[in-house]
C-alpha cells in the first residue's frame, strides 16, 4: 500500500481486501490514505474506501471531520461521496450526544 506509484484502482481493491484479514491495529496503517492528500487519487476513491473501512472502529469522528474535503469531481459519485452520504448513519451515539452538548454550551 505504501508504493504511491501504484494505480489508485489497484490500491483501492487492496485496501478492501485487507478488511478480511487484518485486525484494527493493522487497519490503522491505512489511515494516512484516507486522511492525507493523495495526488494520484483523482476521484477520492482510495480516500472514501479507506475512511469507510476505518471509521468508526479505528478513527474518531473528530479525525474524520478534520480530513473532510470538497469533492474533486462534482459529476462523479464514488467511494468518497458514498462515505459522506452514509456518514450520518455511522456516527457513534456518544459522539452525537457530545456534539449536542457542545452546541448547547
C-alpha positions in Angstrom: 0.0 0.0 0.0 2.9 2.4 0.5 4.0 2.4 -3.1 2.5 5.7 -4.3 3.2 4.8 -7.9 0.5 2.0 -7.9 -2.6 2.9 -9.7 -5.4 4.1 -7.5 -7.8 1.4 -8.6 -5.4 -1.4 -7.5 -4.7 0.3 -4.2 -8.4 0.7 -3.5 -9.1 -3.0 -4.1 -6.1 -3.9 -2.0 -7.5 -1.8 0.9 -10.8 -3.6 0.5 -9.2 -7.0 0.7 -7.3 -6.1 3.8 -10.5 -5.8 5.8 -11.0 -9.5 5.7 -7.5 -10.4 7.0 -6.4 -7.5 9.2 -7.1 -6.6 12.8 -7.8 -3.0 13.9 -4.1 -2.3 14.6 -3.1 -3.4 11.1 -6.0 -1.4 9.6 -4.8 1.7 11.4 -1.8 1.6 8.9 -4.3 2.6 6.2 -5.4 5.8 8.0 -3.0 8.2 6.1 -4.5 7.0 2.8 -7.9 8.3 4.0 -6.8 11.4 5.9 -3.8 12.8 4.0 -3.9 14.2 0.4 -3.2 11.6 -2.3 -2.5 13.5 -5.5 -2.9 10.4 -7.6 -6.3 9.7 -6.1 -8.1 11.9 -8.7 -11.7 10.9 -7.7 -11.0 10.2 -4.0 -11.8 6.5 -4.5 -9.0 5.4 -2.2 -9.8 8.1 0.4 -13.5 7.0 0.5 -12.7 3.3 0.6 -10.2 3.7 3.5 -12.5 6.0 5.5 -15.3 3.5 5.1 -13.0 0.8 6.3 -11.5 2.5 9.4 -14.5 4.6 10.6 -15.7 4.4 13.3 -13.8 1.4 14.6 -10.3 2.7 14.1 -10.6 6.5 13.7 -12.6 9.0 15.7 -15.4 11.2 14.4 -13.2 14.2 15.1 -10.4 12.8 12.9 -12.9 12.2 10.1 -14.3 15.7 10.3 -10.8 17.2 10.2 -10.0 15.4 6.9 -13.2 16.1 5.0 -12.7 17.9 1.8 -14.8 19.1 -1.1 -15.5 16.5 -3.9 -12.8 16.6 -6.6 -15.4 15.9 -9.3 -19.0 17.0 -8.8 -20.2 14.8 -11.6 -18.7 11.6 -10.2 -20.3 9.6 -7.4 -17.8 7.2 -6.0 -16.4 5.8 -2.7 -15.8 9.2 -1.1 -19.2 10.6 -2.0 -20.8 7.3 -0.7 -18.9 7.6 2.5 -20.1 11.2 3.0 -23.6 10.1 2.2 -23.6 7.3 4.8 -21.6 9.3 7.4 -24.6 10.3 9.5 -25.6 6.7 9.9 -22.1 5.7 11.1 -21.5 8.3 13.8 -21.5 6.7 17.2 -24.3 7.7 19.5 -21.8 9.0 22.1 -20.3 11.4 19.5 -23.8 12.7 18.7 -24.6 13.3 22.3 -21.3 15.1 22.8 -21.9 17.3 19.8 -25.4 18.2 21.1 -23.8 19.2 24.4 -21.1 21.2 22.7 -23.7 23.0 20.5 -25.8 24.0 23.5 -23.0 25.1 25.8 
